[in-house]
Amino acid sequence: MHAEILFENGWVYTGNDAGPLRANLAIAEGRIIAVGTPDELHDSVTPKTRKVDLQGQLVVPGFQDAHIHPIFAGIELLQCDLTEATSAEEAMARVARYAADNPDEPWILGAGWSMDFFPGGTPTRELLDAVVPDRPVYLVNRDHHGAWANTAAFEAAGIGAETPDPEGGRLEREEDGTPAGTVHEGAMDLFNAVKPAVPYELAYQGLLASQQLLLSQGITAWQDAWVPIPEGEHADHLDVYMDAAKAGDLKVRVIACQWWDRTAGMAQLEAITQRRDRVADSFDHHQLNANTVKVMVDGVAENYTAAMHHVYLDHHGHHTDNRGIEFFEPEELKEFVTAIDASGMQVHFHALGDRAVTDALDALEAARDSNGSNDNRHHLAHLQVVRSEDVPRFAGLNAAANVQALWACHEEQMDTLTLPFLEPGAEDRHYPFGELASAGARLVAGSDWPVSTADPIAAIHVAVNRIAPGEDLPPLGPESQKLSLKQILDAYTQGSAWINHLDTETGTLEPGKLADLAVLDLNVFDLPAQELHRSVVTQTWIGGECVYDRALTRNSQAQPASVMP
């Protein structure tokens, strides 16, 4: 077969080799037909072949984000976006400016504030009252496990001193019990009945805004880790994906991970499988599928809701009686995970604390004992703390470790809101990527954007160094928890392709596979480890189509991905 496109004069990392090859890569009909030297590919090149001069750049398989929230992130980009704020003062100024610019919005909605801006990670309602006193304000924090509201919002929701903490949630309170301004986990749901619904058009535009950004970061496929069955007037994100795919607006390959509602019980499985089948009947599963279920096992460590085997400490270093929150009793978790597995669906766990990890692995073991082995490819995301005795169970259960590598470093939130409240020695058990890999666990990678940046290069830098780009802090944990460049790059490509059931078509660059790839300006294998973050994506290709070109966007306003050359 003759090449329609030829990448030449650069490096190619196929994923099947120890490092990059000085080679050309030939594409035809959207697929890779050959990787080799100019002499080896000579016969496939014709005068009609389009040549792409890499000028020494590196081609890698397209990145696949195995845990991300693109539609929610895009909606937040179009609302009151606080992700770029660097202080409490700046966050409040952004809220005031957004409110002034949008005088007709009945509620000020948004997200992205950092807990470390505020004492104890819990801002007060009075801070928001000072900048927006006349309308309800409701702002989700960066990790999306808590929210900050003003007095008008609490009043609109009918939340007062007499309102009990809901199961699976907590309100910060003043001395007399009045809500102080911050709510955690399930307490966020207390506002659902009065907050404006997210309209369909906003969700659709949010998807397109997110896709444009993610393509610029070399991401060619993702697993959306939160696609709920909608309530009330809220847009159905599954419909958004299906409509975008039908319209040709969806360029990436998407696995829509359906949300397991912890209040709905086993009855919801029928609706989930029906939604899965509706997608399967209409789309090639390499483009869009919904055969995954997201199960939230626990919360997060910063607000002491991650489920731990050891109790949290208080501000004086004394033991408390709090071990975090398990959103399901272990036996209940085993029951419905076994049913999901029996239905042929993948389970995607949020398991951050070590007790949540144990519960999730126990549930998978129960499912295997009941249903036998299969190829459903279950995975556990986040894995902030994992007990040593649970590490080898990943390989034994064929459960993948879904790592958010960007978090595996010292930073303000980690050092002020997390480590001081965990048992001594917890730092050595934090994000034990190296230990998991050494025990044979399959590593896959995701970002959890918009909790943190979706940029795979930044996450790769941290996985290798255990230090954030540009920081001079010590590495987080022992050297043994670091990953090699190849390990984390493979996790972000072929590892995530495997968890996404896309590995037969993507994840490596070899003949017969789809031409999903990213071009990096620097050969990262030649860079010192502390300089990995310097590399940037210059092009992204999906199915042999260039869907992002940095050279074009630097000289003009970013174009919608659907009109990229």
C-alpha positions as CSV (number, residue, x, y, z in Angstrom):
1,M,0.0,0.0,0.0
2,H,1.2,3.5,-0.9
3,A,1.7,6.1,1.9
4,E,-0.7,9.0,1.9
5,I,1.3,10.7,4.7
6,L,4.9,10.3,5.7
7,F,6.4,11.6,8.9
8,E,10.2,11.9,8.2
9,N,13.4,13.4,9.7
10,G,12.5,12.7,13.3
11,W,12.2,10.2,16.1
12,V,9.4,7.6,16.5
13,Y,8.6,6.0,19.9
14,T,6.4,3.0,19.0
15,G,5.8,1.8,22.5
16,N,7.2,-1.6,21.6
17,D,10.8,-0.6,21.8
18,A,13.1,0.5,24.7
19,G,13.2,4.0,23.3
20,P,12.7,6.1,20.2
21,L,13.9,5.0,16.8
22,R,15.3,7.3,14.2
23,A,12.7,6.3,11.7
24,N,9.9,7.4,9.3
25,L,6.3,6.6,9.8
26,A,3.9,6.0,6.9
27,I,0.1,6.3,7.0
28,A,-2.7,5.4,4.6
29,E,-6.4,5.3,5.0
30,G,-6.1,6.5,8.6
31,R,-3.8,3.7,9.7
32,I,-0.1,3.1,10.1
33,I,1.3,1.0,7.3
34,A,5.0,1.1,8.2
35,V,7.7,2.3,10.6
36,G,11.2,2.1,9.3
37,T,14.2,3.8,7.7
38,P,13.9,5.8,4.5
39,D,15.3,2.9,2.5
40,E,12.8,0.5,4.1
41,L,9.8,2.7,3.3
42,H,11.1,3.8,-0.2
43,D,8.6,1.7,-2.2
44,S,5.6,3.0,-0.3
45,V,6.3,6.7,-1.1
46,T,4.9,8.2,-4.3
47,P,4.8,11.8,-5.7
48,K,1.4,12.1,-4.1
49,T,2.6,11.3,-0.6
50,R,2.2,14.2,1.8
51,K,5.4,14.6,3.7
52,V,5.6,15.9,7.3
53,D,9.1,17.2,8.2
54,L,9.5,16.5,11.9
55,Q,12.8,18.5,12.1
56,G,14.0,16.2,14.8
57,Q,10.8,16.1,16.8
58,L,9.4,13.0,18.5
59,V,6.3,11.1,17.5
60,V,4.6,9.1,20.3
61,P,1.3,7.3,20.5
62,G,-1.6,9.6,21.3
63,F,-2.1,10.1,25.0
64,Q,-5.3,8.6,26.5
65,D,-6.6,10.1,29.7
66,A,-8.2,7.3,31.7
67,H,-9.9,9.5,34.3
68,I,-11.1,12.9,33.3
69,H,-14.3,15.1,33.4
70,P,-14.3,17.1,30.1
71,I,-18.0,18.2,29.9
72,F,-18.0,19.3,33.6
73,A,-14.7,21.0,33.0
74,G,-15.9,22.8,29.9
75,I,-19.1,24.0,31.6
76,E,-16.9,25.4,34.4
77,L,-14.6,27.2,31.9
78,L,-17.7,28.9,30.6
79,Q,-19.0,29.9,34.1
80,C,-17.1,31.6,37.0
81,D,-13.8,30.0,36.5
82,L,-11.4,30.2,39.5
83,T,-8.8,27.8,38.3
84,E,-6.3,30.5,37.5
85,A,-6.7,32.4,40.8
86,T,-3.5,32.3,42.9
87,S,-4.9,33.6,46.2
88,A,-8.1,34.1,48.2
89,E,-8.1,37.7,47.3
90,E,-7.8,37.0,43.6
91,A,-10.5,34.3,43.8
92,M,-13.0,36.8,45.4
93,A,-12.0,39.5,42.8
94,R,-12.8,37.0,40.0
95,V,-16.2,36.2,41.6
96,A,-17.0,40.0,41.9
97,R,-16.0,40.6,38.3
98,Y,-18.0,37.7,36.9
99,A,-21.1,38.8,38.9
100,A,-20.7,42.3,37.5
101,D,-20.3,41.0,33.9
102,N,-23.3,38.8,34.2
103,P,-26.0,40.8,36.0
104,D,-28.9,38.7,34.7
105,E,-27.7,35.3,36.0
106,P,-29.9,34.3,39.0
107,W,-27.1,32.3,40.6
108,I,-23.3,32.7,40.3
109,L,-22.1,29.2,39.6
110,G,-18.5,28.2,39.0
111,A,-15.6,26.1,40.3
112,G,-11.8,25.9,40.7
113,W,-10.9,27.5,44.0
114,S,-8.0,26.0,46.0
115,M,-8.5,24.8,49.5
116,D,-5.0,26.0,50.6
117,F,-6.1,29.6,50.0
118,F,-8.1,29.5,53.2
119,P,-7.5,28.5,56.8
120,G,-8.3,24.8,57.2
121,G,-9.4,24.7,53.5
122,T,-12.8,26.0,54.5
123,P,-13.8,29.6,53.3
124,T,-16.7,31.3,55.0
125,R,-20.0,32.6,53.5
126,E,-19.2,36.1,54.7
127,L,-16.3,36.3,52.2
128,L,-18.7,35.8,49.4
129,D,-21.4,38.0,50.9
130,A,-18.9,40.9,50.8
131,V,-18.6,40.6,47.0
132,V,-22.0,39.3,46.0
133,P,-24.6,40.1,48.7
134,D,-27.7,40.1,46.5
135,R,-27.6,36.7,44.7
136,P,-26.9,33.1,45.6
137,V,-23.3,32.0,44.9
138,Y,-22.2,28.4,44.7
139,L,-18.6,27.5,43.8
140,V,-17.2,24.0,43.7
141,N,-13.6,23.6,44.9
142,R,-10.7,22.4,42.7
143,D,-11.0,18.7,43.8
144,H,-14.9,18.8,43.5
145,H,-15.4,17.2,46.8
146,G,-16.6,20.4,48.5
147,A,-18.3,23.7,47.7
148,W,-18.3,27.3,49.0
149,A,-21.6,29.2,49.2
150,N,-22.8,32.6,50.3
151,T,-25.7,33.4,52.7
152,A,-28.2,33.8,49.9
153,A,-27.4,30.3,48.6
154,F,-27.9,28.7,52.0
155,E,-31.2,30.6,52.4
156,A,-32.4,29.7,49.0
157,A,-31.8,26.0,49.8
158,G,-33.4,26.2,53.2
159,I,-30.2,25.2,54.9
160,G,-29.8,26.4,58.5
161,A,-28.6,25.6,61.9
162,E,-31.2,22.9,62.3
163,T,-30.3,21.1,59.0
164,P,-28.6,17.8,59.9
165,D,-25.5,16.6,58.1
166,P,-26.7,14.3,55.4
167,E,-25.4,10.7,55.2
168,G,-22.1,10.8,53.4
169,G,-21.6,14.6,53.8
170,R,-20.8,17.4,56.3
171,L,-21.4,21.1,56.7
172,E,-18.8,23.3,58.3
173,R,-20.6,25.2,61.1
174,E,-20.3,28.2,63.3
175,E,-20.6,27.8,67.1
176,D,-24.4,28.0,67.1
177,G,-24.7,25.4,64.2
178,T,-25.3,28.0,61.4
179,P,-23.6,26.9,58.1
180,A,-20.2,28.6,58.0
181,G,-19.9,28.6,54.2
182,T,-18.2,25.3,53.1
183,V,-19.9,22.0,52.5
184,H,-18.3,18.6,51.9
185,E,-19.3,15.6,49.8
186,G,-23.0,14.6,50.1
187,A,-23.8,18.0,51.7
188,M,-23.3,19.5,48.3
189,D,-26.5,17.8,47.1
190,L,-28.5,19.9,49.5
191,F,-28.4,22.7,46.9
192,N,-29.6,20.5,44.0
193,A,-33.3,21.4,44.3
194,V,-32.7,25.1,43.9
195,K,-29.6,25.6,41.8
196,P,-30.3,26.3,38.1
197,A,-30.0,23.2,35.9
198,V,-27.2,23.0,33.3
199,P,-28.9,23.5,29.9
200,Y,-28.1,21.2,27.0
201,E,-26.4,23.9,24.9
202,L,-24.0,24.9,27.7
203,A,-23.0,21.2,28.1
204,Y,-22.5,20.9,24.3
205,Q,-20.4,24.0,24.1
206,G,-18.5,22.9,27.2
207,L,-17.6,19.6,25.5
208,L,-16.2,21.5,22.4
209,A,-14.2,23.9,24.6
210,S,-12.7,21.0,26.5
211,Q,-11.9,19.0,23.4
212,Q,-10.1,22.0,21.9
213,L,-7.8,22.3,24.9
214,L,-7.2,18.5,25.3
215,L,-6.3,18.1,21.6
216,S,-3.6,20.7,22.2
217,Q,-2.2,18.5,24.9
218,G,-1.9,15.4,22.6
219,I,-4.9,13.6,24.0
220,T,-6.6,11.4,21.4
221,A,-9.0,9.4,23.7
222,W,-10.4,9.7,27.2
223,Q,-12.6,8.0,29.7
224,D,-15.1,10.5,31.1
225,A,-15.4,9.4,34.7
226,W,-18.7,11.0,35.5
227,V,-21.6,10.6,33.1
228,P,-24.8,10.5,35.3
229,I,-28.3,9.7,34.4
230,P,-29.7,13.3,34.5
231,E,-32.1,14.6,37.0
232,G,-34.7,17.3,36.4
233,E,-33.8,19.8,33.7
234,H,-30.1,19.0,33.6
235,A,-28.5,18.1,30.2
236,D,-27.8,14.4,29.6
237,H,-24.1,14.2,29.0
238,L,-24.5,10.9,27.2
239,D,-26.8,12.6,24.7
240,V,-24.3,15.4,24.3
241,Y,-21.6,12.9,23.3
242,M,-23.9,11.0,21.0
243,D,-25.1,14.2,19.3
244,A,-21.5,15.5,18.9
245,A,-20.4,12.2,17.4
246,K,-23.3,12.2,14.9
247,A,-22.5,15.8,13.9
248,G,-18.9,15.1,13.4
249,D,-17.9,17.4,16.2
250,L,-16.4,14.7,18.4
251,K,-12.9,14.1,17.2
252,V,-11.5,12.1,20.2
253,R,-12.4,8.5,21.1
254,V,-14.6,8.5,24.2
255,I,-15.5,6.0,26.9
256,A,-18.5,7.4,28.8
257,C,-18.3,6.1,32.3
258,Q,-21.8,5.9,33.8
259,W,-22.2,7.1,37.3
260,W,-23.4,4.7,40.0
261,D,-25.8,6.7,42.2
262,R,-25.2,5.7,45.8
263,T,-28.9,6.5,46.6
264,A,-30.5,4.5,43.8
265,G,-29.6,0.9,44.7
266,M,-29.4,-2.1,42.4
267,A,-32.5,-1.0,40.4
268,Q,-30.4,1.5,38.5
269,L,-28.3,-1.2,36.7
270,E,-31.1,-1.9,34.2
271,A,-31.2,1.8,33.1
272,I,-27.4,1.8,32.9
273,T,-27.2,-1.3,30.7
274,Q,-30.0,0.1,28.5
275,R,-28.0,3.3,28.0
276,R,-24.9,1.2,27.2
277,D,-26.8,-0.8,24.6
278,R,-28.3,2.4,23.1
279,V,-24.7,3.7,22.4
280,A,-23.5,0.3,21.2
281,D,-26.3,0.0,18.7
282,S,-25.4,3.4,17.1
283,F,-21.6,3.8,17.2
284,D,-18.4,1.9,16.6
285,H,-17.1,1.2,20.1
286,H,-13.7,2.6,19.0
287,Q,-15.4,6.0,18.6
288,L,-17.9,6.0,21.5
289,N,-19.0,3.5,24.1
290,A,-20.6,3.5,27.5
291,N,-19.7,0.1,28.9
292,T,-18.1,1.4,32.1
293,V,-19.6,2.2,35.5
294,K,-18.0,4.7,38.0
295,V,-18.3,3.8,41.6
296,M,-17.3,6.4,44.2
297,V,-16.0,4.4,47.2
298,D,-14.8,7.2,49.4
299,G,-13.9,11.0,49.5
300,V,-10.6,12.8,49.7
301,A,-8.0,13.2,52.4
302,E,-8.0,17.0,52.5
303,N,-11.4,17.1,54.2
304,Y,-10.9,13.8,56.1
305,T,-13.4,11.8,54.0
306,A,-11.0,9.4,52.3
307,A,-11.6,6.0,53.9
308,M,-8.5,5.0,55.9
309,H,-7.5,2.0,58.0
310,H,-5.9,4.4,60.5
311,V,-7.7,7.2,62.1
312,Y,-7.0,10.9,61.2
313,L,-5.1,13.1,63.6
314,D,-6.3,16.4,64.8
315,H,-4.5,19.7,64.7
316,H,-2.5,18.8,67.8
317,G,-1.4,15.4,66.4
318,H,-3.8,13.4,68.6
319,H,-5.8,10.5,67.3
320,T,-9.5,11.2,66.5
321,D,-12.2,8.7,65.9
322,N,-12.5,9.5,62.2
323,R,-11.5,7.0,59.6
324,G,-13.2,8.9,56.7
325,I,-16.3,7.9,54.8
326,E,-17.1,4.7,53.0
327,F,-20.0,5.5,50.8
328,F,-21.1,1.9,50.7
329,E,-21.0,-0.9,53.3
330,P,-18.5,-3.5,52.1
331,E,-21.1,-6.2,51.6
332,E,-23.3,-3.9,49.6
333,L,-20.3,-2.9,47.4
334,K,-19.5,-6.6,46.8
335,E,-23.1,-7.3,45.8
336,F,-23.5,-4.6,43.1
337,V,-20.0,-4.8,41.8
338,T,-20.6,-8.5,41.2
339,A,-23.8,-7.6,39.4
340,I,-22.1,-5.0,37.2
341,D,-19.3,-7.5,36.4
342,A,-21.9,-10.1,35.5
343,S,-23.5,-7.7,33.1
344,G,-20.2,-7.5,31.2
345,M,-19.4,-3.9,32.2
346,Q,-16.1,-2.5,33.5
347,V,-16.0,-1.0,37.0
348,H,-14.0,2.2,37.5
349,F,-13.5,2.9,41.2
350,H,-12.7,6.1,42.9
351,A,-10.6,4.7,45.7
352,L,-8.3,7.2,47.4
353,G,-7.8,6.0,51.0
354,D,-6.3,2.6,51.8
355,R,-9.5,1.3,53.3
356,A,-11.4,2.2,50.1
357,V,-8.7,0.4,48.1
358,T,-9.2,-2.7,50.3
359,D,-13.0,-2.5,49.9
360,A,-12.7,-2.2,46.1
361,L,-10.3,-5.1,45.8
362,D,-12.5,-7.2,48.1
363,A,-15.5,-6.4,45.8
364,L,-13.6,-7.4,42.7
365,E,-12.5,-10.6,44.4
366,A,-16.1,-11.4,45.3
367,A,-17.1,-10.7,41.7
368,R,-14.4,-13.0,40.3
369,D,-15.4,-15.8,42.8
370,S,-19.0,-15.5,41.7
371,N,-18.6,-14.8,37.9
372,G,-15.3,-16.3,37.1
373,S,-12.5,-14.5,35.2
374,N,-13.3,-12.3,32.3
375,D,-12.0,-9.4,30.2
376,N,-14.0,-6.5,31.8
377,R,-10.7,-4.7,32.8
378,H,-11.7,-3.1,36.1
379,H,-9.6,-0.3,37.6
380,L,-9.0,1.7,40.7
381,A,-8.3,5.4,40.4
382,H,-6.3,7.8,42.6
383,L,-4.7,5.4,45.1
384,Q,-3.3,8.0,47.4
385,V,-2.5,5.5,50.1
386,V,-2.4,1.7,49.5
387,R,-1.5,-0.9,52.2
388,S,1.5,-3.1,51.4
389,E,-0.6,-6.2,51.7
390,D,-3.0,-4.9,49.0
391,V,-0.4,-4.0,46.4
392,P,0.1,-7.6,45.0
393,R,-3.7,-8.1,44.8
394,F,-3.9,-5.7,41.8
395,A,-2.0,-8.1,39.5
396,G,-3.8,-11.2,41.0
397,L,-7.2,-9.7,40.2
398,N,-6.1,-8.2,36.9
399,A,-7.2,-4.8,38.3
400,A,-5.4,-1.8,36.8
401,A,-3.9,1.0,38.9
402,N,-5.2,4.2,37.4
403,V,-2.7,6.8,38.5
404,Q,-3.0,10.6,38.7
405,A,0.7,11.2,38.7
406,L,0.6,15.0,38.9
407,W,-0.4,14.7,42.5
408,A,2.6,12.7,43.6
409,C,4.6,15.6,44.9
410,H,4.9,18.0,47.8
411,E,2.7,21.1,47.4
412,E,0.7,23.4,49.6
413,Q,-2.4,21.3,49.9
414,M,-0.5,18.1,50.5
415,D,1.8,19.6,53.1
416,T,-0.7,21.7,55.1
417,L,-4.1,19.9,54.7
418,T,-3.1,16.2,54.2
419,L,0.2,14.8,55.6
420,P,-0.1,16.5,59.0
421,F,-3.4,14.6,59.7
422,L,-2.3,11.1,58.6
423,E,-0.4,8.5,60.6
424,P,3.4,8.9,60.9
425,G,5.2,7.4,57.8
426,A,2.2,8.1,55.5
427,E,4.4,10.0,53.1
428,D,6.3,6.8,52.2
429,R,2.9,5.1,51.4
430,H,1.7,8.0,49.2
431,Y,0.9,7.3,45.6
432,P,3.0,4.1,45.6
433,F,3.4,3.9,41.8
434,G,6.8,2.2,41.8
435,E,5.7,-0.4,44.3
436,L,2.6,-1.2,42.3
437,A,4.6,-1.5,39.1
438,S,7.2,-3.7,40.8
439,A,4.4,-6.0,42.0
440,G,3.1,-6.5,38.4
441,A,0.1,-4.1,38.5
442,R,-0.9,-2.7,35.1
443,L,-0.5,1.0,35.2
444,V,-2.9,3.3,33.4
445,A,-2.9,7.1,33.6
446,G,-5.4,10.0,33.9
447,S,-5.5,13.6,35.1
448,D,-8.9,14.0,36.9
449,W,-9.1,17.4,35.1
450,P,-10.4,19.9,36.1
451,V,-9.1,18.9,39.5
452,S,-5.7,19.6,38.1
453,T,-4.2,20.2,34.6
454,A,-4.9,17.6,32.0
455,D,-1.4,18.1,30.5
456,P,0.2,14.6,30.3
457,I,3.7,16.1,30.0
458,A,3.4,17.7,33.5
459,A,2.1,14.5,35.0
460,I,5.0,12.5,33.3
461,H,7.5,14.9,34.8
462,V,6.1,14.4,38.3
463,A,5.9,10.6,38.0
464,V,9.6,10.5,37.1
465,N,10.8,13.1,39.6
466,R,8.2,13.1,42.4
467,I,8.7,16.9,42.3
468,A,6.4,19.4,40.6
469,P,7.8,21.3,37.5
470,G,9.8,24.3,38.6
471,E,9.8,23.4,42.3
472,D,12.8,22.9,44.5
473,L,11.0,20.9,47.2
474,P,12.3,17.4,48.1
475,P,10.7,14.4,46.2
476,L,7.6,12.9,47.8
477,G,8.4,9.5,49.3
478,P,11.3,7.2,48.6
479,E,13.2,6.7,45.3
480,S,11.5,3.4,44.9
481,Q,8.1,5.1,44.2
482,K,9.4,6.9,41.1
483,L,8.6,5.6,37.6
484,S,10.8,5.5,34.6
485,L,10.0,7.7,31.6
486,K,9.0,4.6,29.7
487,Q,6.8,3.3,32.4
488,I,4.7,6.4,32.7
489,L,4.7,7.2,29.0
490,D,3.4,3.6,28.3
491,A,0.8,4.1,31.1
492,Y,-0.5,7.2,29.3
493,T,-0.6,5.5,26.0
494,Q,-0.9,1.7,25.7
495,G,-1.9,1.3,29.3
496,S,-4.9,3.6,29.0
497,A,-5.6,2.1,25.6
498,W,-5.9,-1.3,27.3
499,I,-8.3,0.0,30.0
500,N,-10.3,1.8,27.4
501,H,-10.6,-1.5,25.3
502,L,-8.9,0.4,22.5
503,D,-5.6,-1.6,22.6
504,T,-6.2,-3.6,19.4
505,E,-6.5,-0.4,17.4
506,T,-4.5,2.3,19.4
507,G,-1.9,2.7,22.1
508,T,1.2,1.8,20.1
509,L,2.6,2.9,16.7
510,E,2.7,-0.2,14.6
511,P,1.4,-1.4,11.2
512,G,-2.3,-1.9,11.1
513,K,-3.2,0.4,14.0
514,L,-5.1,3.6,13.8
515,A,-2.8,6.7,13.2
516,D,-3.6,8.3,16.6
517,L,-0.4,10.1,17.6
518,A,1.1,13.2,19.2
519,V,4.2,15.1,18.1
520,L,6.5,16.5,20.8
521,D,8.9,19.3,20.1
522,L,11.7,17.6,22.1
523,N,12.9,14.0,22.3
524,V,12.0,13.6,25.9
525,F,14.2,10.5,26.1
526,D,17.2,12.7,25.6
527,L,16.2,15.3,28.3
528,P,17.5,15.3,31.9
529,A,14.7,14.1,34.2
530,Q,14.3,17.5,35.7
531,E,13.6,19.1,32.3
532,L,10.9,16.8,31.1
533,H,8.3,19.5,31.6
534,R,9.9,21.6,28.9
535,S,8.5,19.5,26.1
536,V,5.2,20.6,24.4
537,V,2.9,19.0,21.9
538,T,3.1,20.6,18.5
539,Q,0.6,18.4,16.6
540,T,-2.1,15.9,17.4
541,W,-3.4,13.4,14.8
542,I,-6.5,11.1,15.1
543,G,-7.2,8.5,12.5
544,G,-4.6,10.1,10.2
545,E,-6.2,13.5,10.5
546,C,-4.3,16.5,12.0
547,V,-6.8,17.8,14.6
548,Y,-4.3,20.2,16.3
549,D,-1.3,22.2,15.0
550,R,0.4,24.5,17.4
551,A,2.0,26.5,14.5
552,L,-1.5,27.5,13.4
553,T,-2.8,28.4,16.9
554,R,0.2,30.5,17.8
555,N,-0.4,32.9,15.0
556,S,-4.2,33.2,15.2
557,Q,-7.1,32.6,17.5
558,A,-7.5,28.9,18.3
559,Q,-9.8,27.4,15.7
560,P,-12.5,24.8,16.6
561,A,-11.1,21.3,16.3
562,S,-13.7,20.5,13.6
563,V,-12.1,23.0,11.2
564,M,-8.4,22.2,11.9
565,P,-6.5,21.0,8.9
